[in-house]
Amino acid sequence: MKIFNSLSKITFLTFILVALAFVACKDDKDPDPEPVDNNPIVGKWHLTAITPEASGTTIPALQFVTTVAPCILDLKITFNSDNSISTADCPAAVSAMDTFVPVGADAKWKVNGDKLVLSKGTTSQEFKITQSTNDLVVVVNTQTDATKPAVNALLVFKRV
């Protein structure tokens, strides 16, 4: 009987020691920091012009946007280093543009070569861009009627 009693105590002590070893060896490492995107697009940009890609063409959607949001050329977009987007100075423009260019609340950005990928929820759109230190041009397809050929608009931004 003493042997079983001794074995029970040894088994119990062994279990306690193993449990303490697992608890004592937990990973105390700090969580990994949020990734930071160092693409040159990071920063605040001011929309200075919206023009058709091909001169001489008209884009009805552009006329609609300027009617609904006369402040559109006051719009400022900030591409944050955490890949979020914030806008300022013309909420009416953000609402009007959001169907063509997702820049509203909860929009995210990523640059892949010469493409700017904007996403919101489960949808994403890709736009050809040309960027330098102080200039950014985003090419947007404004096709709203499938029976007509697509017409591209150029959104021209200057770094603020």
FIGUTI-368529 format. One record per residue (C-alpha): residue number from 1; z, x, y. Coordinates in pm, 1 decimal, decimal comma. Example, Ala and Ser with C-alpha at 12.3 -4.5 7.8 and 13.67 -1.06 7.14 Angstrom:
<sites>
num:1	w:780,0	u:1230,0	v:-450,0
num:2	w:714,0	u:1367,0	v:-106,0
</sites>
This chain:
<sites>
num:1	w:0,0	u:0,0	v:0,0
num:2	w:78,2	u:287,1	v:234,8
num:3	w:-272,4	u:422,7	v:176,4
num:4	w:-435,3	u:93,4	v:288,5
num:5	w:-205,0	u:76,5	v:587,6
num:6	w:-291,2	u:434,0	v:681,2
num:7	w:-663,4	u:369,0	v:630,6
num:8	w:-644,2	u:60,4	v:851,4
num:9	w:-481,7	u:258,8	v:1130,5
num:10	w:-734,2	u:540,0	v:1094,2
num:11	w:-1024,3	u:290,5	v:1093,5
num:12	w:-883,8	u:114,8	v:1399,2
num:13	w:-830,2	u:443,2	v:1585,6
num:14	w:-1180,4	u:559,1	v:1491,2
num:15	w:-1325,6	u:233,3	v:1624,1
num:16	w:-1132,8	u:272,5	v:1952,6
num:17	w:-1248,9	u:634,4	v:1993,2
num:18	w:-1614,2	u:542,5	v:1928,1
num:19	w:-1593,5	u:252,3	v:2175,6
num:20	w:-1440,2	u:480,8	v:2439,5
num:21	w:-1713,7	u:737,2	v:2380,3
num:22	w:-1984,1	u:474,5	v:2445,3
num:23	w:-1813,2	u:350,3	v:2759,9
num:24	w:-1746,6	u:700,9	v:2890,1
num:25	w:-2108,9	u:805,3	v:2839,2
num:26	w:-2271,1	u:529,3	v:3043,4
num:27	w:-2546,1	u:630,4	v:3284,6
num:28	w:-2390,4	u:680,7	v:3628,9
num:29	w:-2722,1	u:788,3	v:3782,9
num:30	w:-2805,6	u:627,7	v:4116,2
num:31	w:-3089,7	u:376,2	v:4101,6
num:32	w:-3432,8	u:513,7	v:4177,1
num:33	w:-3523,5	u:472,4	v:4544,3
num:34	w:-3795,9	u:225,3	v:4640,0
num:35	w:-4137,5	u:393,4	v:4629,1
num:36	w:-4273,4	u:477,6	v:4972,4
num:37	w:-4644,9	u:458,6	v:5043,6
num:38	w:-4759,3	u:741,9	v:5271,6
num:39	w:-5115,5	u:616,4	v:5319,9
num:40	w:-5239,4	u:664,0	v:5679,5
num:41	w:-5265,1	u:286,2	v:5713,4
num:42	w:-4885,0	u:265,1	v:5732,9
num:43	w:-4794,5	u:165,3	v:6086,8
num:44	w:-4861,3	u:-96,7	v:6351,4
num:45	w:-5220,2	u:-200,8	v:6430,2
num:46	w:-5357,7	u:-415,2	v:6714,3
num:47	w:-5663,6	u:-634,7	v:6648,8
num:48	w:-5910,9	u:-546,9	v:6924,4
num:49	w:-6231,8	u:-717,7	v:6808,3
num:50	w:-6386,2	u:-947,4	v:6550,1
num:51	w:-6761,6	u:-912,0	v:6522,9
num:52	w:-7033,3	u:-998,1	v:6272,0
num:53	w:-7131,1	u:-698,1	v:6060,7
num:54	w:-7498,7	u:-762,8	v:6135,8
num:55	w:-7562,3	u:-797,7	v:6506,9
num:56	w:-7727,9	u:-1118,4	v:6615,0
num:57	w:-7561,1	u:-1332,3	v:6347,1
num:58	w:-7310,1	u:-1601,4	v:6417,2
num:59	w:-7010,8	u:-1682,3	v:6205,2
num:60	w:-6886,6	u:-2040,0	v:6248,7
num:61	w:-6548,0	u:-1947,1	v:6098,1
num:62	w:-6496,6	u:-1693,7	v:6379,0
num:63	w:-6560,7	u:-1958,0	v:6639,5
num:64	w:-6307,1	u:-2181,9	v:6462,9
num:65	w:-6043,4	u:-1906,1	v:6457,4
num:66	w:-6087,0	u:-1825,2	v:6826,7
num:67	w:-6065,2	u:-2196,7	v:6912,5
num:68	w:-5751,1	u:-2252,7	v:6704,7
num:69	w:-5591,0	u:-1922,2	v:6802,7
num:70	w:-5708,1	u:-1804,2	v:7146,4
num:71	w:-5439,0	u:-1533,9	v:7125,2
num:72	w:-5608,8	u:-1371,2	v:6823,2
num:73	w:-5684,5	u:-1048,3	v:7008,3
num:74	w:-5311,0	u:-1013,9	v:7076,6
num:75	w:-5240,8	u:-1003,2	v:6701,2
num:76	w:-5050,3	u:-704,2	v:6571,3
num:77	w:-5021,5	u:-626,7	v:6200,5
num:78	w:-4776,2	u:-376,1	v:6059,9
num:79	w:-4841,1	u:-219,1	v:5720,7
num:80	w:-4490,9	u:-117,4	v:5611,7
num:81	w:-4425,9	u:178,1	v:5380,6
num:82	w:-4279,2	u:-59,3	v:5118,8
num:83	w:-4625,6	u:-223,9	v:5098,7
num:84	w:-4517,7	u:-537,8	v:5281,3
num:85	w:-4697,3	u:-674,9	v:5586,1
num:86	w:-4549,6	u:-810,7	v:5906,0
num:87	w:-4730,8	u:-974,4	v:6193,8
num:88	w:-4652,0	u:-1028,8	v:6561,1
num:89	w:-4778,6	u:-1185,8	v:6883,4
num:90	w:-5006,2	u:-1460,4	v:6747,0
num:91	w:-4871,6	u:-1679,6	v:6465,7
num:92	w:-5161,8	u:-1924,4	v:6514,6
num:93	w:-5405,3	u:-1644,2	v:6424,9
num:94	w:-5208,4	u:-1557,0	v:6112,2
num:95	w:-5227,2	u:-1921,2	v:5999,8
num:96	w:-5599,8	u:-1943,7	v:6076,4
num:97	w:-5687,4	u:-1609,4	v:5913,8
num:98	w:-5462,1	u:-1645,0	v:5610,9
num:99	w:-5729,1	u:-1825,6	v:5406,1
num:100	w:-5974,0	u:-1535,3	v:5454,0
num:101	w:-5731,0	u:-1245,2	v:5486,2
num:102	w:-5385,0	u:-1293,4	v:5330,2
num:103	w:-5156,0	u:-1149,1	v:5595,6
num:104	w:-4896,2	u:-1424,5	v:5618,1
num:105	w:-4542,9	u:-1426,8	v:5483,4
num:106	w:-4490,1	u:-1246,4	v:5151,6
num:107	w:-4825,5	u:-1065,3	v:5167,8
num:108	w:-4843,9	u:-716,0	v:5016,2
num:109	w:-5097,2	u:-437,5	v:5068,8
num:110	w:-5232,4	u:-140,8	v:4872,9
num:111	w:-5512,7	u:102,8	v:4954,4
num:112	w:-5735,1	u:211,9	v:4668,4
num:113	w:-5997,8	u:456,6	v:4793,8
num:114	w:-6199,3	u:273,7	v:5059,7
num:115	w:-6060,5	u:-65,7	v:4957,1
num:116	w:-5764,7	u:-250,9	v:5104,7
num:117	w:-5611,9	u:-486,5	v:4848,9
num:118	w:-5409,3	u:-768,3	v:5001,2
num:119	w:-5210,4	u:-991,0	v:4772,7
num:120	w:-4994,3	u:-1293,3	v:4810,4
num:121	w:-4826,1	u:-1448,3	v:4510,9
num:122	w:-5060,4	u:-1429,8	v:4213,6
num:123	w:-5382,3	u:-1397,8	v:4416,1
num:124	w:-5528,4	u:-1084,2	v:4563,6
num:125	w:-5835,7	u:-996,0	v:4765,6
num:126	w:-6010,2	u:-665,3	v:4814,3
num:127	w:-6166,4	u:-558,5	v:5144,4
num:128	w:-6376,7	u:-255,0	v:5224,0
num:129	w:-6215,1	u:-47,6	v:5497,5
num:130	w:-6292,4	u:247,9	v:5713,9
num:131	w:-5989,6	u:419,8	v:5860,1
num:132	w:-5903,1	u:717,1	v:6068,7
num:133	w:-5584,3	u:816,6	v:6244,0
num:134	w:-5621,6	u:561,0	v:6522,7
num:135	w:-5898,4	u:324,8	v:6406,6
num:136	w:-5917,7	u:75,1	v:6122,0
num:137	w:-6212,9	u:-150,9	v:6039,6
num:138	w:-6174,9	u:-419,2	v:5771,9
num:139	w:-6486,4	u:-590,4	v:5634,2
num:140	w:-6421,5	u:-958,3	v:5555,6
num:141	w:-6662,3	u:-1190,0	v:5373,7
num:142	w:-6655,9	u:-1520,0	v:5563,1
num:143	w:-6866,6	u:-1725,8	v:5324,2
num:144	w:-6742,8	u:-2082,9	v:5351,1
num:145	w:-7060,1	u:-2253,1	v:5228,0
num:146	w:-7194,9	u:-2150,4	v:4886,8
num:147	w:-7541,6	u:-2274,7	v:4979,6
num:148	w:-7575,0	u:-2016,5	v:5257,4
num:149	w:-7578,2	u:-1636,6	v:5230,8
num:150	w:-7252,1	u:-1455,0	v:5292,6
num:151	w:-7192,0	u:-1307,5	v:5635,5
num:152	w:-6940,3	u:-1029,4	v:5681,1
num:153	w:-6710,3	u:-999,2	v:5978,4
num:154	w:-6558,8	u:-674,9	v:6100,8
num:155	w:-6194,0	u:-681,1	v:6203,7
num:156	w:-6148,2	u:-383,6	v:6433,5
num:157	w:-5795,9	u:-248,8	v:6482,2
num:158	w:-5645,0	u:26,9	v:6696,1
num:159	w:-5316,6	u:196,2	v:6611,4
num:160	w:-5034,6	u:94,4	v:6844,5
</sites>
